[in-house]
Amino acid sequence: MEHLAQRLQEIKLEIIRLKKANEEIVLAHSKKSKEVERLKKIIEIQNSSIKELELKMKIKRIADSVNDEQGNNRDLKFKINDMIGEVDKIISLLHQ
């Protein structure tokens, strides 16, 4: 009978140890999940920045071609205005 009581006490201690280990694992998982979300947001911001820079490059190329050509100024101005609108949209998304 004493052996059974001792074994029961050992099982109780093991349960307590396992619960504590589980809590530590849950806490670590929560921290890692938060870190993953933070990194996802950083990646999203960086991707938006890349798109913004690509649009600026397109605008610069168009502006450079405007300086070289004088015939299609009106069409190029419309394209530039469209691209500026896209850049403004991306900037507003970055600030959200």
C-alpha positions in Angstrom: 0.0 0.0 0.0 2.9 2.3 0.9 4.4 1.6 -2.5 1.2 2.6 -4.2 1.0 5.9 -2.3 4.6 6.7 -3.2 4.0 5.9 -6.9 0.9 8.1 -6.8 3.0 11.0 -5.3 5.6 10.5 -8.0 2.9 10.7 -10.7 1.5 13.9 -9.1 4.9 15.5 -9.2 5.4 14.4 -12.8 2.1 16.0 -13.7 3.1 19.2 -12.0 6.4 19.2 -13.8 4.7 18.5 -17.2 2.2 21.3 -16.6 5.0 23.8 -15.9 6.9 22.6 -19.0 3.8 23.0 -21.1 3.2 26.6 -19.8 6.8 27.4 -20.7 6.3 26.0 -24.2 3.1 27.9 -24.7 4.8 31.1 -23.6 7.7 30.5 -25.9 5.3 29.8 -28.8 3.4 33.0 -28.1 6.6 35.0 -28.2 7.6 33.3 -31.5 4.2 34.0 -33.0 4.5 37.7 -32.1 8.0 37.8 -33.6 6.7 36.2 -36.8 3.9 38.7 -37.1 6.3 41.6 -36.5 8.6 40.2 -39.2 5.7 39.8 -41.6 4.8 43.5 -41.1 8.4 44.5 -41.8 8.4 42.4 -45.0 5.1 44.0 -46.1 6.5 47.5 -45.5 9.7 46.6 -47.3 7.8 45.2 -50.3 5.7 48.4 -50.4 8.9 50.4 -50.3 10.3 48.4 -53.2 7.2 49.0 -55.2 7.3 52.7 -54.5 10.9 52.9 -55.6 10.1 50.9 -58.7 7.4 53.4 -59.6 9.8 56.3 -58.9 12.3 54.7 -61.3 9.6 54.4 -64.0 8.7 58.0 -63.4 12.3 59.1 -63.7 12.7 57.1 -66.9 9.6 58.7 -68.4 10.8 62.2 -67.3 14.2 61.5 -68.9 12.5 60.4 -72.1 10.4 63.6 -72.0 13.5 65.6 -71.9 14.7 63.7 -75.0 11.4 63.8 -76.9 9.1 66.8 -77.3 6.4 65.2 -79.5 4.4 63.1 -77.0 4.5 65.3 -74.0 0.8 65.1 -73.3 0.7 61.3 -73.2 3.8 61.2 -71.1 2.3 63.7 -68.6 -0.8 61.5 -68.2 1.4 58.5 -67.5 3.4 60.4 -65.0 0.3 61.6 -63.2 -1.0 58.0 -63.1 2.2 56.8 -61.6 2.3 59.6 -59.1 -1.2 58.6 -58.0 0.0 55.0 -57.5 3.0 56.2 -55.4 0.6 58.3 -53.3 -1.6 55.2 -52.7 1.4 53.2 -51.6 2.6 55.9 -49.3 -0.8 56.1 -47.7 -0.8 52.3 -47.2 2.6 52.6 -45.5 1.3 55.1 -43.0 -1.6 52.9 -42.0 
